[in-house]
């Protein structure tokens, strides 16, 4: 017993000394060492393709390019262009005049107009940027720090498309010199992004990013859950979302989901019928139930986050009785045949949206059949016109260009001579205001807007930030991130 008491006293004395001991400022728990740990972040990159800013196709690698390369502008959450390499820009009819700021490449050399022109011509041919730049015909260097871009048609929002990566004139191959926030480096088989010390005003906590190779987008979530990476992005294009053991934040993207209409149909050629459908559809239900909250209800074809529509109420409200009255006034017998809603069965979000719409239409007297076809048969049915309505999706460019819907390859079901198409042409040519077009669209309804999709950014407990993620740059505020 005495031995036991002596042993307990010894232990208590030892703990007492440990509790009174002054903490060494150089041990692993100090602020300096914590800061050192926080300076390194692991991010995934796809090994299925080279890290070439003009050749990347995967979502993962395209996003990484925004860390290494700056464009003339970057976009915030409202798709508003913020000058980066550009100092100023003036859009006038079919020309865009750009003056460059005093910006240096990561090797210390100045970014010049010939560098930007070279990058533009490379981007015009690249899979990642050619769609955004489709309306840009050419560029002229007017001074060492000035350029003039030529447009195929007037576009008041053209600056939002000038986000292509800027590299040195004549540079080719893997990861050419850029002027972004980080610089690509390799050490044997390991790849890193190191902070660009020539980037003015950029002083992040995270100085080094380790690039972790993965086979593709499908492996991102598992890599995050096991701690191999600290952050990942899922655009939810599959139409499915599985919760994972990580934090997440919703991020609006520029994907417009709509109800397409076969304008050659004897029923839907009547605008009163289209208006009745527009009134009875519950967009909030579609966004919150069918898309599981990963969408934003809309009443116009434009992204609800777009800065040009800030503070404008675009809500279209109505009742079932008002919809039924429109049908009655049209003198159309809607019950004489079934109508079909075509949907790609590979996307569960859209299949449920079609079912919800079908129920609403049945409540006002329609007989509805859901055609949930495989992707191949879905496209065949669209091409052949074997549908009445369909669930479609179109990704707008940052300037919110609707031309592909009215006159391009996506004009499925839309009458190219409709009043909305004519009004949109007036908008582009400065002959009407934006809300004039929106009001015309809502009276015509060549398609019925449903929602804009969201993406999900996920991160581990070790990653700490406000995450002002936006589609143009998921690392928009990386200078505020901390990683333990």
C-alpha positions in Angstrom: 0.0 0.0 0.0 2.8 2.4 0.9 4.5 1.7 -2.4 1.2 2.4 -4.3 0.8 5.7 -2.5 4.4 6.7 -3.2 3.8 5.9 -6.9 0.7 8.0 -7.0 2.4 11.0 -5.4 5.2 10.8 -7.9 2.8 10.8 -10.8 1.0 13.9 -9.3 4.2 15.8 -8.8 5.3 15.0 -12.4 2.0 16.3 -13.8 2.3 19.4 -11.6 5.8 20.2 -13.1 4.5 19.5 -16.6 1.6 21.9 -16.1 3.9 24.7 -14.8 6.5 24.2 -17.5 6.8 27.2 -19.9 5.9 26.2 -23.5 8.8 26.3 -25.9 8.1 28.9 -28.6 9.8 26.6 -31.2 7.8 23.5 -30.6 5.3 22.1 -33.1 2.3 23.9 -31.6 3.6 27.4 -32.1 2.0 29.9 -34.5 5.0 29.8 -36.8 4.8 26.1 -37.2 1.0 26.1 -37.7 1.5 28.7 -40.4 4.0 26.6 -42.1 1.6 23.7 -42.1 -1.2 25.9 -43.5 1.0 27.0 -46.4 0.5 23.8 -48.3 -2.7 22.6 -50.0 -3.3 19.4 -51.9 -5.4 19.7 -55.1 -6.3 17.1 -57.7 -5.3 17.2 -61.3 -6.3 14.7 -64.0 -3.5 12.6 -65.5 -5.6 11.8 -68.5 -4.4 14.9 -70.4 -1.4 17.3 -70.5 -1.6 20.5 -68.4 -1.8 22.7 -71.5 -4.0 25.8 -70.9 -5.4 25.6 -74.5 -5.8 21.9 -74.7 -7.4 20.9 -71.4 -10.9 19.5 -71.5 -11.5 18.0 -68.0 -13.2 20.2 -65.4 -10.4 19.6 -62.9 -7.5 20.8 -65.1 -9.5 23.7 -66.6 -10.0 25.0 -63.1 -6.3 24.7 -62.2 -5.5 26.8 -65.2 -7.1 29.8 -63.4 -4.4 29.6 -60.7 -1.5 29.8 -63.2 -3.0 32.1 -65.9 -4.8 35.4 -65.7 -7.1 36.7 -68.5 -7.8 40.3 -69.4 -10.7 40.0 -67.0 -12.0 37.7 -64.3 -15.6 37.2 -63.4 -17.2 37.4 -60.0 -20.4 35.6 -58.8 -22.6 38.0 -60.8 -20.6 37.4 -64.1 -19.4 41.0 -63.9 -16.0 41.4 -65.5 -13.2 42.6 -63.2 -10.0 44.0 -64.8 -7.0 41.7 -64.3 -4.4 42.2 -67.0 -6.6 44.8 -68.6 -6.6 48.3 -67.2 -9.7 49.4 -69.1 -12.0 48.3 -71.8 -14.5 50.1 -74.1 -17.1 48.2 -76.1 -18.5 50.2 -79.1 -20.7 48.5 -81.7 -18.5 45.7 -83.1 -15.2 46.7 -81.6 -13.7 46.3 -78.1 -10.7 48.5 -77.2 -8.4 47.3 -74.4 -5.7 49.1 -72.6 -3.3 46.8 -70.6 -2.3 47.4 -67.0 1.3 47.2 -65.9 1.5 43.4 -65.3 4.4 41.1 -65.3 4.8 37.4 -66.3 6.1 35.0 -63.6 9.5 35.3 -65.2 9.5 39.1 -64.6 9.0 40.2 -68.1 6.1 42.6 -69.0 2.8 41.5 -70.5 2.4 43.2 -73.8 -0.3 43.5 -76.5 1.4 41.0 -78.8 1.4 38.5 -75.9 -2.4 39.0 -75.5 -3.0 38.8 -79.3 -1.0 35.5 -79.5 -3.0 34.1 -76.6 -6.3 35.1 -78.1 -5.5 33.4 -81.4 -4.5 30.2 -79.5 -7.7 30.4 -77.4 -9.9 30.8 -80.5 -8.9 27.3 -81.5 -9.0 25.7 -78.1 -11.8 23.5 -76.8 -12.0 25.4 -73.5 -12.5 28.9 -75.0 -13.6 28.7 -78.6 -17.3 28.9 -77.7 -16.8 31.9 -75.5 -14.9 33.6 -78.3 -17.1 32.6 -81.2 -18.3 36.2 -81.7 -14.8 37.6 -81.7 -13.6 37.7 -85.2 -10.0 39.0 -84.9 -7.7 41.3 -82.9 -5.3 44.1 -83.9 -2.4 45.3 -81.8 -2.7 49.1 -81.9 0.2 49.9 -79.4 2.5 47.9 -77.2 -0.2 48.1 -74.4 -3.4 48.5 -76.5 -5.5 46.1 -78.6 -8.7 46.3 -80.7 -10.9 43.2 -80.9 -13.4 42.9 -83.7 -16.8 41.3 -83.1 -19.1 39.6 -85.7 -22.1 41.5 -84.2 -22.7 44.1 -81.5 -22.4 42.7 -78.0 -22.6 45.1 -75.0 -21.4 42.4 -72.6 -18.4 41.3 -74.6 -15.8 42.0 -71.9 -17.2 39.1 -69.9 -15.8 36.7 -72.5 -12.2 38.0 -72.3 -11.1 35.5 -69.7 -8.8 33.4 -71.8 -5.3 32.6 -70.4 -2.6 35.0 -71.4 0.8 33.4 -72.1 4.1 34.8 -73.6 4.1 35.4 -77.4 5.2 32.3 -79.2 5.2 30.0 -76.2 4.3 26.4 -76.9 4.1 23.1 -75.0 3.3 22.1 -71.4 2.4 25.0 -69.0 4.0 28.0 -70.8 4.8 31.1 -68.8 1.7 32.9 -67.4 1.0 35.9 -65.2 -1.4 34.2 -62.7 -1.2 33.7 -59.0 0.9 30.6 -59.0 3.7 29.0 -61.1 3.8 25.4 -62.2 6.9 23.4 -61.1 8.0 19.8 -61.2 10.4 17.9 -59.0 10.9 14.5 -60.5 7.5 12.9 -60.7 5.9 15.4 -58.3 4.1 18.5 -59.5 3.5 21.7 -57.6 2.0 25.2 -57.9 4.3 27.8 -56.2 3.2 31.3 -55.4 4.1 33.8 -58.1 6.3 36.4 -56.4 5.9 38.7 -59.5 2.1 38.9 -58.9 1.5 42.3 -57.5 -0.8 42.4 -54.5 -1.1 38.7 -54.0 0.2 37.4 -50.7 -1.7 34.2 -49.8 -1.3 32.0 -46.7 -1.1 29.0 -49.0 2.3 29.4 -50.7 2.5 25.9 -52.2 -0.1 23.6 -53.8 0.8 20.0 -54.3 -0.9 18.5 -57.3 -2.3 15.0 -56.6 -2.8 12.9 -59.7 -6.3 11.3 -60.2 -7.7 9.4 -63.1 -10.6 11.7 -63.6 -13.5 13.7 -62.1 -15.1 10.5 -60.8 -12.3 10.0 -58.3 -12.4 13.5 -56.7 -14.9 12.8 -53.9 -13.2 9.6 -52.7 -9.8 11.5 -52.8 -11.4 14.2 -50.6 -12.9 11.8 -48.1 -9.7 10.0 -47.5 -7.8 13.3 -47.1 -5.6 13.1 -50.2 -6.9 16.5 -51.3 -8.4 19.4 -49.4 -10.9 20.8 -52.0 -13.0 19.5 -55.0 -15.7 20.7 -57.3 -18.7 18.8 -58.7 -20.8 20.4 -61.4 -23.6 17.8 -60.8 -23.9 17.2 -64.6 -24.8 13.6 -63.9 -28.0 14.6 -62.3 -27.1 12.9 -59.0 -25.6 14.0 -55.7 -24.3 11.8 -53.0 -23.4 13.3 -49.7 -19.9 12.8 -48.6 -18.0 13.2 -45.3 -17.0 16.8 -45.9 -18.3 20.3 -45.8 -19.9 21.8 -48.9 -21.0 25.1 -50.4 -23.5 25.7 -53.2 -22.2 27.6 -56.3 -24.3 28.9 -59.1 -23.3 28.0 -62.6 -24.5 29.2 -66.0 -26.5 26.2 -67.0 -30.1 27.0 -68.1 -32.7 24.3 -67.7 -35.9 24.8 -69.7 -39.0 23.2 -71.0 -38.7 23.0 -74.8 -41.8 23.2 -77.0 -42.5 21.8 -80.4 -43.8 24.9 -82.2 -45.0 22.8 -85.1 -47.5 21.1 -82.7 -51.1 22.1 -83.3 -51.6 22.6 -79.5 -48.4 24.4 -78.6 -48.4 26.8 -81.5 -51.0 28.7 -79.5 -49.3 31.1 -77.2 -52.2 31.0 -74.7 -51.5 27.3 -74.2 -47.8 28.1 -73.6 -48.8 30.8 -71.1 -51.1 28.4 -69.3 -48.2 25.9 -68.8 -45.9 28.7 -67.7 -48.4 29.8 -65.0 -49.1 26.3 -63.6 -45.4 25.1 -63.4 -44.0 25.3 -59.8 -40.4 26.3 -60.4 -39.5 26.3 -56.7 -40.7 22.7 -56.4 -38.5 21.7 -59.4 -35.4 23.5 -58.0 -35.9 22.2 -54.4 -37.4 18.8 -55.0 -36.3 17.5 -58.4 -32.9 19.1 -58.3 -32.6 18.5 -54.5 -31.9 22.2 -53.9 -29.1 22.3 -56.3 -30.8 24.9 -58.6 -32.3 28.3 -58.6 -35.8 28.9 -60.0 -36.0 31.3 -62.9 -38.7 33.2 -64.9 -36.5 34.4 -67.8 -33.8 32.8 -69.9 -31.0 34.7 -68.1 -29.0 33.7 -65.1 -30.7 35.2 -61.9 -27.3 36.1 -60.6 -26.4 38.2 -63.6 -25.4 41.8 -62.6 -27.3 43.3 -65.5 -30.6 42.1 -63.9 -29.7 43.1 -60.3 -32.7 44.4 -58.3 -35.2 43.5 -61.1 -38.1 41.3 -60.1 -38.7 38.8 -62.9 -41.2 36.6 -61.1 -44.2 35.4 -63.1 -47.0 34.4 -60.8 -50.4 32.9 -61.5 -53.0 30.4 -60.4 -54.4 27.1 -61.7 -57.7 28.9 -62.4 -55.9 31.6 -64.5 -54.2 28.8 -66.5 -57.5 27.0 -67.0 -59.1 30.3 -68.2 -56.3 30.8 -70.8 -56.9 27.3 -72.1 -60.7 27.9 -72.3 -60.2 31.2 -74.1 -57.9 29.5 -76.6 -60.8 27.2 -77.6 -58.2 24.4 -77.9 -59.3 20.8 -77.0 -56.3 19.7 -75.0 -57.8 16.3 -74.1 -58.1 15.0 -77.6 -54.7 13.3 -77.5 -51.8 12.6 -75.1 -48.9 15.0 -75.0 -45.4 13.8 -74.4 -42.6 15.2 -72.3 -39.2 13.9 -73.5 -36.4 13.6 -71.0 -33.0 11.9 -70.8 -33.4 9.0 -68.4 -29.7 9.2 -67.5 -30.3 12.4 -65.5 -32.4 11.7 -62.4 -32.8 15.4 -61.6 -34.5 16.0 -65.0 -36.6 12.9 -64.9 -38.2 14.0 -61.6 -38.6 17.5 -63.0 -40.5 16.0 -66.0 -42.7 14.0 -63.7 -43.5 17.1 -61.5 -44.4 19.1 -64.7 -46.5 16.2 -65.9 -48.6 16.2 -62.7 -49.2 20.0 -63.0 -50.3 19.7 -66.6 -52.7 16.8 -65.7 -54.2 19.0 -63.0 -55.4 21.5 -65.7 -56.7 18.8 -68.1 -53.8 17.5 -70.2 -53.2 13.8 -70.7 -49.4 13.4 -70.3 -46.9 10.7 -71.2 -43.3 10.9 -69.9 -40.8 9.6 -72.5 -37.7 8.9 -70.4 -35.4 7.7 -73.2 -31.7 6.8 -73.1 -29.4 9.6 -74.2 -29.1 8.3 -77.7 -32.8 7.9 -78.2 -33.5 11.2 -76.5 -31.3 13.0 -79.1 -32.9 11.0 -82.0 -36.4 12.0 -80.8 -35.3 15.6 -80.7 -33.9 15.5 -84.2 -37.0 13.8 -85.6 -39.4 16.1 -83.7 -41.0 13.1 -82.0 -42.1 15.0 -78.9 -44.4 17.7 -77.7 -42.3 19.0 -74.8 -38.8 18.2 -73.7 -36.5 19.0 -70.8 -33.5 20.8 -72.2 -30.3 22.4 -70.9 -28.0 25.0 -72.4 -24.8 26.4 -70.9 -24.7 30.1 -71.6 -21.4 31.9 -72.2 -20.6 34.6 -69.6 -22.0 37.4 -71.8 -25.4 35.6 -71.6 -25.6 35.0 -75.4 -28.9 33.5 -76.4 -28.1 33.2 -80.1 -27.6 29.5 -80.0 -31.2 29.1 -78.9 -32.6 31.3 -81.6 -30.4 30.8 -84.6 -27.7 28.3 -83.7 -27.5 24.5 -83.3 -29.7 24.5 -80.2 -32.8 26.0 -81.7 -34.7 22.7 -81.3 -38.4 23.4 -81.2 -38.0 27.2 -81.6 -39.5 29.1 -84.5 -36.5 31.1 -85.8 -39.1 33.7 -87.0 -40.7 34.1 -83.5 -41.1 37.6 -82.0 -38.5 36.8 -79.3 -35.8 36.1 -81.8 -36.5 39.4 -83.6 -36.6 41.3 -80.3 -33.3 39.7 -79.2 -31.7 40.9 -82.5 -32.9 44.4 -81.6 -31.3 44.1 -78.1 -28.0 43.1 -79.6 -28.1 46.1 -82.0 -29.0 48.5 -79.2 -32.5 49.1 -80.4 -34.3 48.0 -77.2 -33.5 47.7 -73.5 -32.8 44.4 -71.7 -36.1 44.4 -69.9 -38.0 45.1 -73.2 -36.6 41.8 -74.5 -37.4 39.9 -71.2 -41.0 41.2 -71.4 -41.3 40.2 -75.0 -39.9 36.8 -74.2 -42.5 36.3 -71.4 -45.3 37.1 -73.8 -44.0 34.8 -76.5 -42.5 31.9 -74.5 -40.5 30.1 -77.2 -39.2 28.0 -74.3 -40.4 27.9 -70.7 -37.6 28.7 -68.2 -37.4 26.3 -65.3 -34.1 26.8 -63.3 -30.4 27.4 -63.4 -28.3 24.6 -62.0 -25.9 24.8 -59.1 -22.6 23.0 -58.6 -21.2 21.9 -55.2 -17.7 22.8 -53.9 -16.6 20.4 -51.1 -13.7 20.8 -48.6 -12.3 19.1 -45.6 -12.2 20.2 -42.0 -8.6 21.2 -42.5 -9.5 23.8 -45.2 -10.8 27.1 -43.7 -12.2 29.9 -45.9 -15.2 32.0 -46.8 -15.2 30.3 -50.2 -16.4 33.0 -52.5 -16.3 30.4 -55.3 -17.7 31.3 -58.7 -18.0 29.5 -61.9 -15.3 31.5 -63.6 -12.8 30.7 -60.9 -13.5 28.3 -58.1 -10.3 29.6 -56.4 -11.5 33.2 -56.7 -10.6 34.0 -53.1 -7.7 31.5 -52.5 -5.6 34.3 -50.9 -8.0 34.0 -47.9 -7.8 30.3 -47.6 -6.0 28.5 -44.8 -5.1 24.9 -44.7 -4.0 23.0 -41.6 
